[in-house]
Amino acid sequence: MTNTTAFDLLRDPRKNKGTGFIQEERDRYGLNGLLPGAIETIELQAQRAHEQVNRLEKPINQYVYLLQLLDNNEKLFFKLLMSDPAKFMPPVYTPTVGEACQTFGHIFRRPRGIYISIKDKDHIKSILQNWSEKDVRFTTMR
């Protein structure tokens, strides 16, 4: 991770392990003081996240929590989903995603892709150039 600061590492959901960084990694990447002192396994982190989701009664609130988890720590998000797919798929997929689409403006936290509307039809190329990722894939909606 050359030229990566500790904050870059913690802000990258693909690399962030939260409290899962062991002491050697905390020393190597300058993470000491930026995380709680406890070092936790991914299983313990998933158990804690599971308890937090259980405190949220409305599926849309569970969706927002899970999406924020995805934005912060992808490995933990997928570990949690795979720990109990029957429980976690409804909040992140059908039927909750329908409500999430309807209230998108209220629950939007950070960009997770490129959003192109019909109003952008003459500017698609320039909009696509705004994305920094090299490996780009897309989904269309009808």
C-alpha positions as CSV (number, residue, x, y, z in Angstrom):
1,M,0.0,0.0,0.0
2,T,2.5,2.6,-1.2
3,N,1.6,6.2,-0.7
4,T,-1.6,5.2,1.1
5,T,-2.2,7.2,4.3
6,A,-3.9,5.6,7.3
7,F,-7.0,7.7,6.6
8,D,-7.1,6.5,3.0
9,L,-7.0,2.9,4.2
10,L,-9.8,3.5,6.7
11,R,-11.9,5.3,4.1
12,D,-11.5,2.5,1.5
13,P,-14.3,0.0,2.0
14,R,-12.4,-2.6,0.1
15,K,-9.3,-2.4,2.4
16,N,-10.8,-1.2,5.7
17,K,-11.0,-4.0,8.3
18,G,-12.1,-1.7,11.2
19,T,-11.2,-3.2,14.5
20,G,-10.0,-6.3,12.6
21,F,-6.5,-4.7,11.9
22,I,-4.0,-6.6,14.0
23,Q,-1.3,-4.7,16.0
24,E,1.3,-5.4,13.3
25,E,-0.9,-3.8,10.7
26,R,-1.8,-0.9,13.0
27,D,1.9,-0.2,13.5
28,R,2.7,-0.6,9.7
29,Y,0.0,1.7,8.5
30,G,-0.1,4.2,11.2
31,L,-3.5,3.2,12.5
32,N,-2.7,3.5,16.2
33,G,-5.0,5.9,17.9
34,L,-7.3,6.0,14.9
35,L,-9.2,2.8,16.0
36,P,-10.5,1.6,19.3
37,G,-7.8,-0.5,21.1
38,A,-9.7,-3.7,20.8
39,I,-8.7,-6.1,18.0
40,E,-11.6,-8.2,16.9
41,T,-12.1,-11.1,14.6
42,I,-14.4,-10.6,11.6
43,E,-16.8,-13.1,13.3
44,L,-17.0,-10.8,16.4
45,Q,-17.4,-7.7,14.3
46,A,-20.2,-9.5,12.4
47,Q,-21.9,-10.5,15.7
48,R,-21.8,-6.9,16.9
49,A,-23.2,-5.7,13.6
50,H,-25.9,-8.3,13.7
51,E,-26.9,-7.0,17.2
52,Q,-27.0,-3.5,15.8
53,V,-29.3,-4.5,12.9
54,N,-31.6,-6.3,15.4
55,R,-32.1,-3.0,17.2
56,L,-33.6,-1.4,14.1
57,E,-37.3,-2.3,13.7
58,K,-38.0,-0.8,10.2
59,P,-36.5,-2.6,7.2
60,I,-35.6,0.7,5.6
61,N,-33.5,1.6,8.7
62,Q,-31.8,-1.8,8.4
63,Y,-31.2,-1.1,4.7
64,V,-29.5,2.3,5.6
65,Y,-27.4,0.7,8.3
66,L,-26.3,-2.1,6.0
67,L,-25.5,0.2,3.1
68,Q,-23.4,2.3,5.5
69,L,-21.6,-0.8,6.5
70,L,-21.0,-1.6,2.9
71,D,-19.6,1.9,2.4
72,N,-17.2,1.4,5.3
73,N,-16.1,-2.3,5.3
74,E,-17.1,-4.5,2.4
75,K,-15.7,-7.7,3.9
76,L,-17.7,-7.2,7.1
77,F,-20.9,-6.4,5.1
78,F,-20.6,-9.6,3.0
79,K,-19.6,-11.7,6.1
80,L,-22.8,-10.4,7.8
81,L,-25.0,-11.1,4.8
82,M,-23.6,-14.6,4.4
83,S,-24.0,-15.4,8.1
84,D,-27.8,-15.3,7.7
85,P,-28.9,-14.7,4.1
86,A,-32.6,-15.3,4.9
87,K,-32.5,-12.5,7.5
88,F,-30.4,-10.0,5.6
89,M,-31.5,-10.3,2.0
90,P,-34.9,-8.7,2.5
91,P,-33.5,-5.5,3.9
92,V,-30.9,-5.1,1.1
93,Y,-33.1,-6.5,-1.7
94,T,-36.8,-7.2,-2.2
95,P,-39.0,-5.8,-0.8
96,T,-37.0,-3.0,1.0
97,V,-35.1,-1.9,-2.1
98,G,-38.3,-0.6,-3.6
99,E,-38.9,1.7,-0.6
100,A,-35.2,2.7,-0.8
101,C,-35.6,3.7,-4.4
102,Q,-38.7,5.8,-3.5
103,T,-36.9,7.6,-0.7
104,F,-33.4,7.7,-2.4
105,G,-33.1,11.4,-1.9
106,H,-33.6,11.1,1.8
107,I,-31.3,8.1,2.4
108,F,-28.4,8.9,0.0
109,R,-25.1,8.9,1.9
110,R,-22.4,8.7,-0.8
111,P,-22.1,7.9,-4.4
112,R,-21.8,4.2,-5.2
113,G,-21.8,4.5,-8.9
114,I,-22.6,6.8,-11.8
115,Y,-26.2,8.0,-12.0
116,I,-27.4,8.9,-15.5
117,S,-30.9,10.1,-16.0
118,I,-32.8,10.7,-19.3
119,K,-31.9,14.4,-18.9
120,D,-28.2,13.4,-19.3
121,K,-28.7,11.6,-22.6
122,D,-26.5,14.1,-24.5
123,H,-23.7,14.1,-21.9
124,I,-23.2,10.4,-21.1
125,K,-19.5,10.4,-22.2
126,S,-18.5,13.3,-20.1
127,I,-20.4,12.0,-17.1
128,L,-18.7,8.6,-17.4
129,Q,-15.3,10.4,-17.4
130,N,-16.1,11.7,-13.9
131,W,-15.7,8.2,-12.4
132,S,-12.2,7.3,-11.1
133,E,-12.5,3.5,-11.3
134,K,-10.8,1.8,-14.2
135,D,-12.9,-1.5,-14.0
136,V,-16.4,-0.1,-14.9
137,R,-19.5,-2.2,-15.1
138,F,-23.1,-0.9,-15.4
139,T,-26.7,-1.8,-14.9
140,T,-29.6,-0.4,-16.8
141,M,-33.0,0.2,-15.4
142,R,-36.2,0.3,-17.5
